[in-house]
């Protein structure tokens, strides 16, 4: 009963709180919902409005000066107020390699950015307690840059995306997870069906750094029409928080950032093959940047991505498990807020979908995501597909399956079938050494 009651708190639309200890003015105040006149006047807004996962787009007033260590932020949304309390922050070093084909100041501004991580109150702690963790169902992550604030807000079953526009204004987009496109089924490499024994390889102690190179299609930059570099830093920040939330000793680092004029084939697997082939005449300069930046993993960022029978994909990894030559995944930038960036990277780290949707056992039988569907407090970990049938619950946690951790009293995995933490610990050393300085 305790779990059910706690979950019902999440389902109350933006439950009110009194910002007594926050600033006198809110950090965020949602404004007028956009309508057809706005969408007709802007190709960017029209495309976002037509995206399957979009519920509502609203104007937002932002006071970026409030993003400070130990600050408490007030968010006025839909006529109610939420409080966000400080968890941690970090100053970002920008990529060592930045390549953009157009003379746009925002894409060349590689000055330091700040990431602010917080919890929405009231929140629940993952147990055992770790002060650096977020509540994966009541959290806010913000990237502050010279162009504005890019962020993601998770409030129970509701998911919001905060983004700056080129005119200096901000928008807040509410997303419907039940209507988001799927992540594709990454294939197993040829001849790799065997299940590996527990002793091969072994878990590694300590933290490792995996360097990530993002290659962004120019059409995605044009469609987004905002601070794409900050969006990539948000994707990395969300992934890093997922590792902290799950006791995984990995830190991602955005090592290189490129905008390419390559004209997409609209088939992500073909585009990934072309990207990773250094001598086929397609995006060959990208592999030069990868070598110069010592990037272990390559993420191809597109607009809509591959179309299959009329449906969009949020992302697709080259395969489950990877080598230096196959460590590539493709992601629809509109799905970054739904954890697709970390999800596809997880496939390259040998993680798989939940057993209900993926019965495969290789290369590790316990490498699956986890879904909790016993009572009203439904949720799923980062590698799991949505619950069926979809209800107002079953949101994706920014966490990996781990049977040694508990959320609201419930184990977050299963030792025999759903322990993503274990497989990521097993593979982290090899991936972090694909390109070593």
C-alpha positions in Angstrom: 0.0 0.0 0.0 2.9 2.4 0.7 4.2 2.0 -2.8 0.7 2.6 -4.3 0.1 5.8 -2.3 3.5 7.1 -3.1 2.9 6.6 -6.8 -0.4 8.4 -6.6 1.4 11.4 -5.5 3.2 11.4 -8.9 0.0 11.2 -10.8 -1.5 14.4 -9.3 -0.9 16.9 -12.0 1.9 19.1 -10.9 1.1 19.1 -7.2 1.5 22.5 -5.6 4.3 23.4 -3.3 5.0 26.7 -1.6 8.3 28.3 -2.7 9.1 29.8 0.7 12.8 29.2 0.4 13.2 29.8 -3.3 13.8 33.1 -5.0 11.0 35.7 -5.0 10.5 35.2 -8.7 10.3 31.7 -10.2 13.1 30.2 -12.2 10.6 28.9 -14.8 7.1 30.2 -15.5 5.1 28.5 -18.3 3.1 30.8 -20.4 0.8 30.8 -23.4 0.3 27.4 -25.1 1.2 27.8 -28.8 -1.5 27.3 -31.4 -1.9 26.7 -35.1 -1.0 30.3 -35.9 2.4 29.8 -34.3 3.0 26.5 -36.0 2.1 27.9 -39.4 4.6 30.7 -38.9 7.6 28.5 -38.0 8.8 25.3 -39.7 10.6 24.3 -36.4 7.5 24.6 -34.3 5.3 22.9 -36.9 7.6 19.9 -37.1 7.8 19.6 -33.3 4.0 19.9 -33.0 3.6 17.1 -35.6 6.1 14.8 -33.8 4.2 11.8 -32.4 5.3 12.3 -28.8 4.4 16.0 -28.5 1.4 16.9 -26.2 1.8 20.6 -25.9 4.3 23.4 -26.6 4.2 26.5 -24.4 6.1 29.7 -24.0 8.3 29.8 -20.9 10.0 32.7 -19.0 13.4 31.7 -17.6 15.6 33.3 -15.0 18.9 31.6 -15.8 20.8 33.6 -13.1 19.1 31.4 -10.4 21.0 28.3 -11.6 23.6 28.2 -8.8 25.0 25.6 -6.4 22.7 24.8 -3.5 19.9 27.0 -4.9 16.3 26.1 -4.8 14.4 26.7 -8.0 10.6 27.4 -8.2 8.9 26.2 -11.3 5.4 27.6 -12.1 3.8 25.2 -14.5 0.1 24.9 -15.5 -0.9 27.2 -12.6 0.9 25.2 -9.9 4.3 25.5 -8.3 7.0 22.9 -8.0 10.3 23.2 -6.0 13.5 21.8 -7.3 16.3 21.2 -4.7 20.0 21.0 -5.6 21.7 17.6 -6.0 25.0 18.5 -7.7 26.5 20.6 -10.5 29.4 20.5 -12.8 31.3 22.8 -15.1 31.8 21.3 -18.5 34.9 21.4 -20.7 33.8 21.7 -24.3 34.8 19.1 -26.9 38.4 19.1 -28.0 37.3 19.0 -31.7 34.4 21.1 -33.0 33.6 21.1 -36.8 30.7 23.0 -38.3 30.2 23.8 -41.9 28.3 27.1 -41.5 29.4 30.3 -39.9 27.0 30.3 -37.0 28.2 31.8 -33.8 26.1 29.5 -31.5 27.6 26.4 -33.0 31.2 27.7 -32.6 30.7 29.0 -29.1 32.6 26.4 -27.1 32.8 28.3 -23.8 32.2 26.4 -20.6 28.7 25.3 -19.8 27.2 24.5 -16.4 25.0 21.4 -15.7 22.6 21.7 -12.7 21.1 18.5 -11.3 18.1 18.6 -8.9 15.2 16.8 -7.5 11.5 17.8 -7.6 9.9 17.8 -4.1 8.7 15.6 -2.6 11.2 13.0 -3.9 12.2 9.4 -3.2 15.7 8.2 -2.7 17.1 5.1 -4.4 18.4 2.8 -1.7 21.0 2.4 -0.4 21.3 6.2 -0.2 23.8 8.2 -2.3 23.6 12.0 -2.1 24.7 12.3 -5.8 21.7 10.4 -7.1 18.5 12.0 -8.5 15.1 10.6 -8.0 14.5 9.1 -11.5 10.8 10.0 -11.3 11.1 13.5 -9.8 14.1 15.2 -11.3 15.4 18.2 -13.3 18.6 18.5 -15.3 19.6 21.8 -16.8 22.4 22.9 -19.1 23.1 26.6 -18.9 25.0 28.1 -21.8 25.4 31.6 -23.4 22.3 30.9 -25.5 20.0 30.0 -22.7 18.9 26.9 -20.8 18.3 23.5 -22.2 16.8 20.9 -19.9 14.6 18.0 -19.1 12.0 17.8 -16.3 10.6 14.5 -15.0 7.6 14.7 -12.7 6.1 11.3 -12.2 4.6 10.1 -15.4 5.0 13.5 -17.0 8.0 14.5 -19.1 9.0 18.0 -20.2 11.7 19.4 -22.4 13.0 22.9 -21.9 14.7 24.6 -24.9 16.0 28.0 -26.0 15.1 29.5 -29.3 17.4 31.7 -31.5 15.4 34.8 -30.6 16.3 34.4 -27.0 12.9 33.1 -25.9 12.4 29.6 -24.3 9.8 27.0 -24.9 8.6 24.1 -22.8 7.4 20.9 -24.6 5.4 18.2 -22.8 6.0 14.8 -24.2 3.8 11.7 -24.2 6.0 8.6 -23.7 3.3 6.2 -24.9 3.4 7.8 -28.3 7.2 8.2 -28.6 8.7 6.1 -31.5 10.4 2.9 -30.5 14.1 2.3 -30.2 15.1 -0.2 -32.9 16.2 -3.8 -32.2 20.0 -3.8 -32.4 21.3 -7.0 -34.1 23.8 -9.4 -32.6 27.1 -9.5 -34.4 27.6 -12.5 -36.7 28.6 -15.7 -34.8 28.0 -14.3 -31.4 25.1 -16.3 -30.1 27.1 -18.0 -27.3 26.4 -16.9 -23.7 29.6 -15.9 -22.0 30.5 -17.4 -18.7 30.5 -15.2 -15.6 34.3 -15.2 -15.4 34.8 -13.7 -18.9 35.4 -10.8 -18.8 35.7 -9.6 -15.2 34.2 -6.5 -13.5 36.6 -3.6 -13.1 36.9 -1.5 -10.0 36.9 2.3 -10.2 35.6 4.8 -12.7 36.5 4.9 -16.4 36.0 7.7 -19.0 34.3 6.8 -22.3 34.9 9.5 -25.0 31.9 10.2 -27.2 31.9 11.9 -30.6 28.5 13.3 -31.8 28.1 13.7 -35.6 25.0 15.8 -36.3 23.2 15.9 -39.6 22.8 19.5 -40.9 19.1 18.8 -41.4 18.8 18.1 -37.7 20.5 21.3 -36.8 18.2 23.2 -39.2 15.1 21.4 -37.8 16.1 22.1 -34.2 17.0 25.7 -34.8 18.5 26.1 -31.4 21.6 25.3 -29.3 22.5 21.8 -30.6 25.8 21.7 -28.7 24.0 22.3 -25.4 21.5 19.6 -26.4 24.4 17.1 -26.9 25.8 18.1 -23.5 22.4 17.4 -22.0 22.4 14.0 -23.5 25.8 13.2 -22.0 24.7 14.7 -18.7 21.6 12.5 -18.5 23.7 9.4 -19.3 26.2 10.2 -16.7 23.5 10.7 -14.1 22.0 7.3 -15.1 25.4 5.7 -14.2 25.5 7.5 -10.8 21.9 6.5 -10.1 22.8 2.8 -10.8 26.3 2.6 -9.1 28.1 2.2 -12.5 31.7 3.5 -12.7 31.5 5.2 -16.0 31.7 8.9 -17.0 31.0 9.9 -20.6 32.9 12.9 -22.0 31.8 14.8 -25.2 35.2 14.6 -26.9 34.2 15.9 -30.4 31.2 17.6 -32.1 30.7 17.8 -35.8 27.9 19.0 -38.0 28.0 17.2 -41.4 26.5 18.2 -44.7 26.0 14.5 -45.6 22.6 13.9 -47.2 20.9 11.1 -45.2 19.7 8.0 -47.0 16.9 7.8 -44.4 18.1 4.4 -43.4 20.0 4.6 -40.2 21.9 1.3 -40.6 23.2 2.5 -44.1 24.1 5.9 -42.7 26.0 4.3 -39.8 27.9 2.0 -42.2 28.9 5.0 -44.3 29.9 7.0 -41.3 32.3 4.3 -40.0 33.9 3.5 -43.3 36.9 5.9 -43.6 37.4 5.5 -47.3 34.0 5.2 -49.0 33.6 8.9 -49.9 30.9 9.5 -47.3 31.7 11.5 -44.2 35.3 10.4 -44.4 36.4 13.5 -42.5 34.4 12.3 -39.5 36.7 9.3 -39.0 39.7 11.7 -39.1 38.0 13.8 -36.3 37.4 10.6 -34.4 41.1 9.6 -34.5 42.2 13.1 -33.6 39.9 13.3 -30.6 40.5 9.7 -29.5 36.8 9.1 -29.4 35.7 5.6 -28.3 32.1 5.8 -29.4 30.4 7.6 -32.3 26.7 8.8 -32.1 25.0 9.9 -35.3 22.3 12.5 -34.6 19.5 12.9 -37.1 16.1 14.4 -37.4 13.5 11.7 -38.0 15.8 8.8 -38.9 14.9 5.6 -40.6 11.3 5.1 -41.6 9.9 1.6 -41.2 6.3 0.9 -42.5 5.5 4.5 -41.8 6.8 4.6 -38.3 9.7 6.7 -37.0 12.5 5.3 -34.9 14.0 7.0 -31.9 17.3 5.3 -32.4 19.2 2.3 -33.5 22.6 0.8 -32.4 24.8 -0.9 -34.9 24.7 -4.1 -32.8 24.6 -5.5 -29.3 28.2 -5.3 -28.1 30.8 -3.5 -30.1 34.4 -3.2 -31.3 36.2 0.0 -32.2 35.0 -0.5 -35.8 31.3 -1.0 -34.8 30.9 1.4 -31.9 28.2 3.6 -33.5 24.6 4.3 -32.9 22.0 6.7 -34.4 19.6 8.8 -32.4 16.7 11.1 -33.3 17.5 14.3 -31.5 13.8 14.7 -30.5 14.1 11.5 -28.4 17.1 12.5 -26.3 14.8 13.5 -23.5 13.4 10.0 -23.4 16.8 8.5 -22.6 17.4 7.2 -26.2 21.0 8.5 -26.2 22.0 6.4 -23.2 19.8 3.5 -24.4 21.5 3.1 -27.7 24.9 3.5 -26.1 23.8 0.7 -23.8 23.4 -1.7 -26.7 27.0 -1.0 -27.7 28.0 -1.9 -24.1 26.2 -5.3 -24.5 22.9 -4.3 -22.8 19.6 -5.6 -24.1 15.9 -4.9 -23.9 13.7 -6.4 -21.2 13.1 -10.2 -21.4 9.4 -9.8 -22.3 10.5 -8.1 -25.6 13.9 -9.7 -26.1 14.3 -13.4 -25.2 17.9 -13.5 -26.4 20.5 -14.7 -23.9 23.8 -13.6 -25.5 26.4 -12.3 -24.9 25.2 -12.2 -21.2 22.0 -13.9 -19.9 21.5 -11.2 -17.3 22.0 -8.2 -19.7 18.4 -7.2 -19.9 16.4 -4.1 -18.8 13.7 -4.4 -16.1 10.0 -3.6 -15.9 8.0 -3.4 -12.7 4.3 -3.9 -13.3 3.0 -5.5 -10.1 0.9 -2.6 -8.8 -0.1 1.0 -9.7 3.5 2.1 -9.3 4.7 0.8 -12.7 8.0 1.8 -14.1 10.8 0.5 -16.4 14.6 0.9 -16.4 16.5 2.5 -19.2 16.8 -0.5 -21.5 13.2 -1.7 -21.1 10.5 -1.2 -23.7 7.2 0.4 -22.6 4.7 -1.7 -20.6 1.8 -3.3 -22.6 -0.9 -2.1 -22.4 0.3 1.4 -21.7 -1.3 3.2 -18.8 -0.7 6.5 -17.2 2.2 4.8 -15.5 5.3 2.9 -16.6 7.6 5.8 -17.3 11.2 5.1 -18.0 13.6 5.7 -15.1 17.0 7.3 -15.8 18.6 4.2 -14.3 19.8 0.8 -15.3 18.6 -2.5 -14.0 20.4 -3.4 -10.8 19.0 -5.9 -8.4 21.1 -4.5 -5.6 19.3 -1.2 -5.6 15.7 -0.5 -4.6 13.3 2.2 -5.7 10.3 2.8 -3.4 11.1 -0.5 -1.8 11.2 -2.5 -5.0 14.4 -4.1 -6.4 15.4 -2.5 -9.6 16.4 -5.7 -11.4 16.8 -9.4 -11.3 20.2 -11.1 -10.7 19.4 -13.8 -13.2 17.9 -11.9 -16.1 18.1 -8.1 -15.6 21.3 -6.7 -14.3 22.5 -4.0 -16.7 24.9 -2.6 -14.1 26.8 -5.8 -14.1 27.2 -6.0 -17.9 28.2 -2.3 -18.2 30.8 -2.9 -15.5 32.1 -5.9 -17.4 32.5 -4.0 -20.8 33.5 -0.5 -19.7 37.3 -1.1 -19.7 37.4 -2.4 -23.2 35.1 0.3 -24.6 37.1 3.1 -22.9 40.2 1.8 -24.7 38.9 1.8 -28.3 40.9 5.0 -28.8 43.4 5.8 -26.1 45.7 8.8 -26.0 
